[in-house]
Amino acid sequence: MSIRQHGPHLYQLTRFGSFNSYLLRDGDTLTAIDTGLSGVRTITHAARLIGLPITRLLITHAHADHASDLDTLHTQHPDLQTYVSTRDARFLGGERHLDPHEQLPGAALRGSYVTTRTTPTRTLQDGDQIGPFLAVATPGHTPGHLAYLDTRDGTLIAGDAYQTATGTAVSGDLKPLFPFPALATWHAPTALQSARRLQRLNPTRLAVGHGPVLDHPTGQMQAAADHLERRLTRN
C-alpha cells in the first residue's frame, strides 16, 4: 500500500500497484472517493496518518474494485454520508439489467458489480454539488458512472472514465498490459463521449481508479480520446 499527496487536498491510496482510492481534505474532515479493492484498512490507516475523520464517501460506480468495502467502511463510521449516482445505486441494490435506452449496439453489463446493504444518504445526478465536489455524469464504463471535480483547484477524480496504468486510455479502449477497465466497460462509444466531456473541463490534475495521477493532463486526455475514436471508426 502506498499513500501519495498531490496538491493541498488530494491523497492517493494505492493497493496492488494499480488500484486506487482517494481521500480529499475538506476543512477539518476528509472525503473518501471509492473504497478500492478491499481497501478499508488502507483508508482508515491513511486517515489516521493525516489526523482527520472521514465524514463523507463518494462512489464513482458500482464495480467491486470501487465499492466492495462500502458496507465495512460504513460500519466503522456509522455517521458516514454516502453518495452514488441514482443509476448505479440500483446496481448496488442488486439490480442486474439494462434499461431500454441503455440497450445499445455492443452494450452489455460487464465487470464485477457488487451488491451492498448500505442505503446511500443521497443519490446524485449530473451537476449536483457535495461540498466542493461537483458530480459529473460520465456514463460509458457503467451506465451511471460519475466523476467528481474538486472546484477548489480543478482536480478531477475520474474513476474508470480514464485509466493511466499503462499509458492514458479511455475506458473501453483495450490496453493489453492492463485490459481490465476495457473488459468491464458497458458501452465504449458512450465512454468516448464522456471522455470528451471531461477533457473540456480542462482539469489541472487527473486522478483515476487505475494508474498514476497526472498533472496538466488535458493533452494526454485528448490523445487518448482521439485514439479510441479512431479505433471505433475503423470498426
C-alpha positions in Angstrom: 0.0 0.0 0.0 1.2 3.5 -0.8 0.0 7.0 0.1 0.9 9.9 -2.1 -0.2 13.5 -1.7 -0.9 15.6 -4.7 -1.5 19.3 -4.1 -3.1 20.6 -0.9 -6.1 18.4 -0.8 -5.7 15.0 -2.6 -4.3 11.8 -1.1 -3.9 8.8 -3.5 -4.1 5.4 -1.8 -2.8 2.6 -4.0 -3.0 -1.2 -3.4 -1.7 -4.0 -5.6 0.2 -1.5 -7.7 -2.7 -0.1 -9.7 -5.9 0.0 -7.7 -6.6 3.5 -6.3 -9.0 5.1 -3.9 -8.7 8.7 -2.7 -9.0 10.9 0.4 -9.6 14.6 0.0 -9.1 17.1 2.7 -12.2 19.4 3.2 -11.6 21.7 6.1 -11.1 19.6 9.2 -12.6 16.5 7.7 -11.9 14.0 4.9 -14.0 12.9 1.9 -13.2 9.4 0.6 -13.8 8.6 -3.1 -14.3 4.9 -3.7 -13.2 2.2 -1.3 -10.9 0.4 -3.6 -10.5 -3.3 -3.7 -10.9 -4.5 -0.1 -9.4 -1.1 0.9 -10.9 -0.2 4.2 -7.7 -0.8 6.1 -5.9 1.4 3.7 -8.4 4.2 4.0 -8.6 4.1 7.8 -4.8 3.9 8.2 -4.4 6.8 5.8 -7.0 8.9 7.7 -5.1 8.2 11.0 -1.9 9.3 9.5 -3.5 12.5 8.1 -5.2 13.0 11.5 -8.7 13.9 10.3 -12.0 12.0 10.4 -13.7 10.6 7.3 -17.2 12.0 7.2 -18.2 11.5 3.5 -17.9 8.8 0.9 -18.4 9.4 -2.9 -18.7 6.4 -5.2 -17.8 6.7 -8.8 -19.5 3.4 -9.9 -20.8 0.1 -8.6 -17.9 -2.3 -9.6 -16.4 -4.4 -6.8 -12.9 -2.7 -7.1 -14.5 0.6 -6.3 -17.3 -0.1 -3.9 -16.8 -3.6 -2.4 -16.0 -2.3 1.1 -18.7 0.3 1.3 -20.6 -1.7 4.0 -17.5 -2.2 6.0 -16.4 1.4 5.9 -20.0 2.4 6.9 -19.9 0.0 9.8 -16.7 1.5 11.1 -18.0 5.1 10.5 -21.8 4.9 11.3 -22.3 8.6 10.6 -20.6 8.4 7.2 -22.6 10.2 4.5 -22.6 8.1 1.3 -23.2 9.3 -2.2 -23.6 7.5 -5.6 -25.4 8.2 -8.8 -29.1 7.4 -8.9 -28.5 4.8 -11.7 -25.6 2.9 -10.1 -27.4 3.0 -6.7 -29.7 0.5 -8.3 -26.8 -1.8 -9.1 -25.6 -1.5 -5.5 -29.1 -2.6 -4.5 -28.9 -5.8 -6.6 -30.3 -4.9 -10.0 -28.6 -6.5 -12.9 -30.3 -5.4 -16.0 -30.1 -2.6 -18.6 -32.9 0.0 -19.0 -34.4 0.0 -22.6 -32.5 3.2 -23.6 -29.2 1.5 -22.4 -29.6 -1.5 -24.7 -27.3 -0.1 -27.4 -25.4 -2.0 -30.1 -22.5 -3.8 -28.4 -23.6 -2.8 -24.9 -23.7 -5.2 -22.0 -23.3 -5.2 -18.3 -19.6 -6.2 -17.8 -17.4 -6.3 -14.9 -18.0 -7.4 -11.3 -20.9 -5.5 -9.9 -21.2 -5.5 -6.1 -24.4 -5.6 -4.0 -24.3 -3.7 -0.7 -26.6 -3.3 2.3 -25.9 0.4 2.8 -28.5 2.8 1.7 -27.0 5.9 0.2 -27.5 9.2 2.1 -28.4 10.7 -1.2 -28.3 9.7 -4.8 -26.7 12.1 -7.3 -27.5 13.5 -10.7 -25.2 15.4 -13.1 -24.3 18.8 -11.7 -25.1 18.1 -8.1 -22.6 19.6 -5.6 -21.4 17.9 -2.4 -19.3 20.4 -0.5 -16.6 21.5 -3.0 -17.1 18.4 -5.3 -19.1 18.7 -8.5 -20.7 15.4 -9.7 -20.2 15.0 -13.5 -22.2 12.3 -15.3 -19.8 10.1 -17.3 -21.7 7.1 -18.5 -19.9 4.5 -20.5 -17.9 2.3 -18.2 -21.2 1.8 -16.3 -24.5 3.4 -17.2 -24.4 5.6 -14.0 -20.7 6.3 -13.7 -19.8 9.6 -12.1 -16.6 11.7 -12.0 -16.0 14.4 -9.3 -14.4 17.7 -9.9 -12.8 19.5 -7.0 -13.9 23.0 -7.7 -11.2 24.5 -5.4 -8.2 23.5 -7.6 -9.5 21.7 -10.7 -8.6 18.2 -9.6 -10.7 15.7 -11.5 -11.3 12.3 -9.9 -12.5 10.3 -12.9 -13.0 6.8 -11.6 -12.7 4.5 -14.6 -13.6 7.0 -17.3 -9.9 7.1 -18.0 -7.0 4.9 -16.8 -3.3 5.7 -16.7 -1.9 2.3 -15.6 -0.1 1.6 -18.9 -0.5 5.0 -20.6 -3.5 7.2 -20.6 -6.6 5.5 -22.1 -10.3 6.0 -22.2 -12.4 3.3 -20.7 -13.4 0.9 -23.5 -10.0 1.2 -25.2 -8.2 -2.1 -24.6 -4.7 -1.9 -23.3 -3.1 -5.4 -23.4 -0.9 -4.8 -20.4 -3.9 -3.6 -18.3 -7.1 -4.7 -20.0 -9.5 -4.7 -17.1 -11.2 -1.3 -17.5 -11.9 -2.0 -21.2 -13.2 -5.5 -20.5 -15.5 -4.2 -17.8 -17.0 -1.3 -19.9 -20.7 -1.3 -20.7 -20.5 0.8 -23.9 -17.3 2.2 -25.5 -18.9 4.9 -27.7 -20.7 6.4 -24.7 -17.4 6.2 -22.8 -15.8 8.2 -25.6 -18.5 10.9 -25.3 -17.9 11.2 -21.6 -14.2 11.3 -22.0 -14.6 14.3 -24.4 -16.7 16.0 -21.8 -14.1 15.6 -19.1 -11.4 16.8 -21.4 -13.4 20.0 -22.0 -13.3 20.7 -18.2 -9.6 21.3 -18.7 -8.7 19.8 -15.3 -5.4 20.7 -13.6 -5.0 17.2 -12.3 -6.4 13.8 -13.3 -6.9 11.1 -10.7 -8.1 7.7 -11.9 -9.1 4.3 -10.5 -6.1 2.6 -12.0 -2.7 4.2 -12.6 -0.7 7.3 -11.5 -2.2 10.8 -11.0 -1.4 13.2 -13.9 -0.8 16.9 -13.7 -1.8 19.1 -16.6 -3.5 16.1 -18.2 -5.6 17.7 -21.0 -3.3 16.9 -23.8 -3.0 13.2 -22.8 -6.8 13.0 -22.3 -7.3 14.4 -25.8 -4.8 12.0 -27.3 -6.5 9.0 -25.5 -9.9 10.1 -26.7 -8.6 10.5 -30.3 -7.1 7.0 -30.2 -10.4 5.4 -29.1 -12.4 7.4 -31.7 -10.1 6.2 -34.5 -10.5 2.6 -33.3 -14.3 2.9 -33.1 -14.4 4.5 -36.6 -12.3 1.6 -38.1 -14.7 -0.9 -36.6 
